Each structure stands twice: as C-alpha cells, then as structure tokens.
Amino acid sequence: MPSESRRRLASKQAQLMQALTDDKPMQGFDVNRLHVTAISLQQKRLRTVERVHPCLNSALGESFEELFAEYAKKHPIPAAGPLADGKAFIEYLAESGNLPAHMWRGYFLSTGWRTPRYWWLFLKSTRACSALLIAFQAR
C-alpha cells in the first residue's frame, strides 16, 4: 500500500476511534451504529475492569456503571491494560471523593511509600481525604 494511502487510512482510523470514544458523530458513518458501537466498547471496558477488580462493583453498587462512564469519558484506555485501567479508576474515585470508606485502607497501601526492611510508612493525600497510616513490623 502506498505511503499516502496508509496515511489516509491511519487518519480515518484515528477519526473513527475519536468518534467512538468521544461519542461524537463522524461524517460518512451511520450515527446510530457509531453510538451502539461506542456503548458496546464502553461496556466491554467496564466488564474487563470489573473482572480484574471485582471489589469495585460490590463496593459501589448501583453507582458503579455511572461512575465508570464518567471516568471513561475523561480517561482513554491505558496501554497497560485492564489492571492499569482499574487502578486509574480507583485513583479517579479517590480524587473525586467517591471511593467508599472501607476501600481507603487498601488504596493507601497500594499507593503509599514503603520504607526498607522493618517498617512501612504510608502517606497519601487527596482533595477528598487526607490520612496517615503507619504500620510497624517487629523482627
């Protein structure tokens, strides 16, 4: 395929991906089909995050899908995959004040700073919550 044709194809593919993720109509495509496809891709993304982080669905309950839809509109799919997407969603929940109280400890442990060998210090601050968790391990 000539390089000009490849560039045009790449440009059209980029426009299509933009239309699917931003839910904006694209010239030359059926708007209804684009909308259905965009919803399908968002649901697939939601299910994969739910599969790798099952605690999120049970913790958030009915608001899980709504909060994930808000997150997905603002954040593209990370190249690192569903685990990274789930971690970014948890970070989004913490920053927006929507992380359930019982999940903060795990959030701090997963994002805190660990000192070498005998003790750990976890410090995390967000707009929604500030906390200090200190855990000591005796030898």
RASULJO-V603104 format. One record per pair of residues at least 24 apart in sequence whose ideal C-beta (glycine too) atoms are under 7 Angstrom apart, sorted by the first residue. I is the first residue (numbers start at 1). J is the second residue. D is the distance in Angstrom with one decimal. If there is no record, write none. Layout:
BEGIN
{{I,J,D} {I,J,D}}
END
This chain:
BEGIN
{{21,76,6.7} {42,69,6.7} {42,72,5.6} {45,72,6.2} {45,77,6.3} {45,85,6.9} {48,82,4.2} {49,82,5.7} {49,85,5.3} {49,86,4.6} {49,89,6.0} {52,82,4.7} {52,83,5.4} {52,86,5.3} {53,86,3.9} {56,86,7.0} {59,100,4.6} {59,103,5.7} {60,100,6.8} {67,93,6.7} {67,98,5.8} {94,126,5.1} {94,128,6.4} {95,126,5.3} {95,127,6.3} {95,128,6.7} {96,128,6.9} {97,128,3.5} {104,129,6.4} {104,131,6.6} {105,133,6.7} {108,133,5.0}}
END
